[in-house]
Amino acid sequence: MGERDSAGAFKSGTRERLDRLHRGKGSRSRLHVVWFGAWVTINAGAIRGIRPFDPFPFPFLTMTVSLEAPVRNEGGLDTDDA
């Protein structure tokens, strides 16, 4: 069947998927560090042969990070209640 919550009731399919995503939160944090580190490195001009596409002060990166938080919260990915 499916997983049960703390009260013993079966969780909905959506809740099960969100719980699985929530448990993987640590790996997403590492992915963010790598992704944003690479973004800054590339756009700071530190890698020869790769032309920066979002030069300092990184306006596209700022917009992306600003839009990410509400999207993550709307999907229930940053909830602490389990």
C-alpha positions as CSV (number, residue, x, y, z in Angstrom):
1,M,0.0,0.0,0.0
2,G,1.6,3.2,1.1
3,E,3.4,4.8,4.0
4,R,1.6,5.7,7.2
5,D,1.9,9.0,9.0
6,S,2.6,9.4,12.8
7,A,-1.1,8.8,13.5
8,G,-1.2,5.6,11.6
9,A,-3.3,6.9,8.7
10,F,-2.2,6.3,5.1
11,K,-0.5,9.2,3.5
12,S,-1.7,10.6,0.1
13,G,0.5,10.0,-2.9
14,T,1.4,13.6,-3.0
15,R,2.4,13.7,0.6
16,E,4.6,10.6,0.1
17,R,6.4,12.3,-2.8
18,L,6.9,15.5,-0.8
19,D,8.2,13.4,2.1
20,R,10.7,11.7,-0.1
21,L,11.8,15.0,-1.5
22,H,12.2,16.4,2.0
23,R,14.3,13.5,3.1
24,G,16.7,14.3,0.2
25,K,17.1,17.9,1.3
26,G,20.8,17.6,2.3
27,S,21.8,16.4,-1.2
28,R,19.9,19.4,-2.7
29,S,21.9,21.7,-0.5
30,R,25.1,20.3,-1.8
31,L,23.9,20.7,-5.3
32,H,23.1,24.3,-4.6
33,V,26.6,25.0,-3.4
34,V,28.1,23.4,-6.4
35,W,25.7,25.1,-8.8
36,F,26.1,28.6,-7.4
37,G,29.8,28.1,-7.0
38,A,30.2,27.2,-10.6
39,W,27.9,30.1,-11.7
40,V,30.1,32.6,-9.8
41,T,33.3,31.1,-11.0
42,I,32.3,31.1,-14.6
43,N,30.8,34.6,-14.5
44,A,33.8,36.0,-12.6
45,G,35.8,35.1,-15.7
46,A,38.0,32.6,-13.8
47,I,37.8,30.0,-16.5
48,R,39.4,30.8,-19.8
49,G,37.5,30.0,-22.9
50,I,34.1,30.4,-21.2
51,R,32.6,33.8,-21.8
52,P,30.6,35.1,-18.7
53,F,26.9,35.3,-19.4
54,D,25.9,37.0,-16.1
55,P,28.7,39.4,-15.2
56,F,29.3,40.8,-11.7
57,P,27.1,41.8,-9.8
58,F,25.3,38.7,-11.2
59,P,21.8,40.1,-11.7
60,F,20.4,36.9,-13.3
61,L,21.7,34.8,-10.4
62,T,20.1,37.2,-8.0
63,M,16.8,37.0,-9.8
64,T,17.0,33.2,-9.9
65,V,17.6,32.9,-6.2
66,S,14.9,35.4,-5.4
67,L,12.3,33.4,-7.4
68,E,13.5,30.0,-6.1
69,A,12.4,30.5,-2.4
70,P,8.7,31.1,-3.1
71,V,8.6,28.2,-5.6
72,R,10.2,25.8,-3.1
73,N,7.8,27.0,-0.3
74,E,4.8,26.7,-2.5
75,G,5.6,23.1,-3.3
76,G,6.0,22.3,0.4
77,L,9.7,21.5,0.0
78,D,10.8,23.6,2.9
79,T,8.3,22.6,5.5
80,D,9.4,21.2,8.8
81,D,6.2,19.5,9.7
82,A,6.2,15.8,8.9
